[in-house]
Structures are given as C-alpha cells and as structure tokens.
Amino acid sequence: MTNKQQPPAKQPAGASTGRVANPFLDAEFYHRMRDYTERDAAFSKELAAINESGAGKQSTDMRTAPSLQLLRAVVKKGVSLDTMLERIVQGVEMGLWEPWLSSFGIEIRGVNYAKGEQRNARLALDMSLACKVNSVFANAGITNWRSLVAEDCAQIKIDKPTVSSGAKLYAIFYLDAPGK
C-alpha cells in the first residue's frame, strides 16, 4: 500500500458523457416490464430511470408540452386545464388558480401576480404513484406517461420516501418562461 494518489480513471473512447437514455420511454418495454413486475416495484424502477436521465427540457411550457396534450383537454370544475392555463397567463381570476390546479394535482410553486407583466409561473405536476392524473393517462392507455412528461419538463423534483409517506415525484413546468 502506498499513500500515492491514483490517477483518475480514463473514460473509454466511445463513452458518452451526455444524458442517460430512459428505457421507459419505449411503451413496449414498459409493458414487458409490467408483465413480471408489481405496480410499486415498476414505479420504483421508472422513478430510478427518470432520476438518472433527468428532465429532457424539450417543451417546458405546460401549454405546449406534447406529453400533456391529453391532460390539457380534461375538464374539471367546469373548465379545461388548457383554459385554466390561459387564464393564468392573462392574469384573470387569480383567486381561483390554486383550486383549479389542485384538482389536477398541480401546485403553483412560484408566480408573478403583477398586472400586465408575464406570469413566469412555476408549476409542479405531481407524478407520484397515487397522483390525481394517473387515471387520465391510464384510461387513455398511456402507461409510461411519467417518462414522457419527464422528457418535456424543465426540472424533475424527487422527494425521498419516509416512514409516513412514499416517494414523491414532481415535473416542473413554466408559463411565460423567460426567453419565450
């Protein structure tokens, strides 16, 4: 044994240092995995893959994200999510934003309420195991929706499980994001 530090390990010539691919984006792979994996274990595996690959940042505005197209068409409390998002951008009916969004499992993490300015809203979509929107995607036959949403969102937030609660997974989107 020596006290001499070892040189850092060299990366193989073909090794990529970019984003790790999420295998759960492939719906066929997801269905094959679900054939032999229980629901909780399948969620844990997909959560690990999402955590490893990170947010795709392909369409960070919740109004235009392709993975949320089905969700934006859903009507709850008499209004579609698409309409709600437009009302937030316009700055009307501010007191109703939070209850509307909570019926979809979405919470406002930050928003500019100033009149006539961009909202720059930061919205968190709950993608946990028992989230409110799971049934919307399941009824449409989109079982790997979490991975698809993770490809569009700006950021992934994972709260580790505790004794009293399970793991929480959130996809962070923006409205009127800077640079638009």
C-alpha positions in Angstrom: 0.0 0.0 0.0 1.2 3.4 -0.8 -0.1 6.8 0.1 0.3 7.9 -3.5 -2.9 9.1 -5.2 -4.0 7.1 -8.2 -4.6 9.0 -11.4 -8.3 9.4 -12.4 -9.7 6.5 -14.4 -9.9 7.3 -18.1 -13.2 7.1 -19.9 -13.4 4.6 -22.7 -13.2 6.2 -26.2 -16.8 5.5 -27.0 -18.2 6.6 -23.7 -20.8 9.3 -23.7 -20.9 12.0 -21.0 -24.3 13.2 -22.1 -27.8 12.5 -20.8 -28.6 8.8 -20.0 -31.4 7.4 -22.1 -34.6 6.4 -20.2 -35.7 2.9 -21.4 -39.2 3.5 -20.1 -39.9 6.0 -23.0 -40.5 2.8 -25.1 -44.1 1.8 -24.3 -43.4 -1.8 -25.4 -40.5 -2.1 -23.0 -42.8 -0.7 -20.2 -45.5 -3.3 -20.9 -43.0 -6.1 -21.0 -41.6 -5.0 -17.7 -45.1 -4.7 -16.2 -45.8 -8.3 -17.1 -43.4 -9.5 -14.5 -43.1 -6.6 -12.0 -45.6 -5.5 -9.4 -47.0 -2.0 -9.5 -44.9 -0.5 -6.7 -41.7 -2.1 -8.0 -42.5 -0.9 -11.5 -42.9 2.7 -10.2 -39.6 2.5 -8.3 -37.8 1.3 -11.5 -39.3 4.0 -13.6 -38.5 6.6 -10.9 -34.9 5.5 -10.9 -34.7 5.8 -14.7 -36.3 9.2 -14.6 -33.9 10.3 -11.9 -30.9 9.0 -13.8 -31.9 10.6 -17.1 -33.2 13.9 -15.6 -35.5 16.4 -17.2 -35.5 16.4 -21.0 -36.4 20.1 -21.3 -38.0 19.6 -24.7 -41.1 21.6 -24.1 -41.0 23.4 -20.8 -44.2 25.5 -21.2 -47.1 23.5 -19.8 -49.4 24.9 -22.5 -47.4 23.4 -25.4 -45.9 20.2 -23.9 -46.9 17.3 -26.2 -46.9 14.8 -23.3 -49.6 16.9 -21.5 -52.0 17.3 -24.6 -54.4 14.7 -23.2 -54.4 16.3 -19.7 -55.0 19.8 -21.1 -58.2 18.6 -22.7 -59.7 17.3 -19.4 -62.5 19.4 -17.8 -62.7 19.6 -14.1 -64.9 22.0 -12.1 -66.4 23.1 -15.4 -63.1 24.3 -17.0 -60.4 22.6 -19.0 -56.8 22.7 -17.9 -56.0 24.5 -21.2 -58.4 27.3 -20.3 -57.0 27.5 -16.8 -53.5 27.9 -18.1 -54.6 30.7 -20.4 -56.4 32.5 -17.6 -53.2 32.3 -15.5 -51.2 33.9 -18.4 -53.8 36.6 -18.8 -53.8 37.3 -15.1 -57.6 36.9 -14.6 -59.4 35.2 -11.7 -56.3 34.9 -9.6 -58.1 33.6 -6.5 -59.3 30.5 -8.5 -55.9 29.4 -9.9 -54.8 27.2 -6.9 -58.1 25.3 -6.5 -58.3 24.6 -10.2 -54.8 23.4 -10.4 -55.1 21.3 -7.3 -57.9 19.2 -8.9 -55.3 18.1 -11.4 -52.5 17.5 -8.8 -50.7 20.7 -9.9 -49.4 23.2 -7.5 -48.1 26.7 -8.1 -44.5 26.9 -6.8 -44.0 30.5 -7.8 -45.9 33.1 -9.9 -45.7 36.8 -10.7 -49.1 38.3 -9.8 -48.3 41.8 -11.1 -50.8 43.2 -13.6 -49.7 43.5 -17.2 -46.5 41.5 -16.7 -45.5 38.0 -17.6 -46.7 35.4 -15.0 -43.4 33.4 -15.0 -45.3 30.8 -13.2 -43.5 27.7 -11.9 -45.9 24.8 -11.8 -45.3 21.3 -10.3 -47.2 18.4 -11.6 -47.5 15.5 -9.1 -46.4 12.3 -10.8 -46.3 10.1 -7.6 -47.7 6.6 -7.5 -51.2 7.7 -6.4 -51.4 11.1 -8.2 -54.6 12.6 -9.4 -53.8 12.5 -13.1 -52.7 8.8 -13.2 -56.3 7.7 -14.1 -56.5 10.2 -17.0 -53.4 8.6 -18.7 -54.3 5.0 -17.7 -57.8 5.3 -19.2 -56.1 6.5 -22.4 -53.7 3.5 -22.4 -50.6 5.6 -21.8 -48.9 3.7 -19.0 -45.4 5.2 -19.3 -46.7 8.8 -19.1 -44.3 9.7 -16.3 -41.3 9.1 -18.5 -42.9 11.0 -21.4 -43.7 14.0 -19.1 -40.1 13.9 -17.8 -38.8 14.4 -21.3 -40.8 17.6 -21.7 -40.5 19.3 -18.3 -37.9 21.8 -17.2 -36.9 20.0 -14.0 -37.6 16.8 -12.0 -38.1 17.1 -8.2 -37.9 13.9 -6.2 -38.8 13.7 -2.5 -37.4 10.6 -0.9 -39.8 8.2 0.9 -40.2 8.5 4.6 -41.7 6.2 7.3 -45.1 8.0 6.9 -45.1 8.7 3.2 -44.0 7.3 -0.1 -41.7 8.8 -2.7 -43.0 12.0 -4.4 -42.1 12.8 -7.9 -42.8 16.2 -9.5 -42.4 17.6 -13.0 -41.7 21.3 -13.0 -43.1 23.3 -15.9 -43.3 27.1 -16.7 -45.8 29.5 -18.1 -44.4 32.6 -19.8 -40.9 31.2 -19.1 -38.1 33.7 -19.6 -36.7 33.7 -23.1 -40.0 33.0 -24.8 
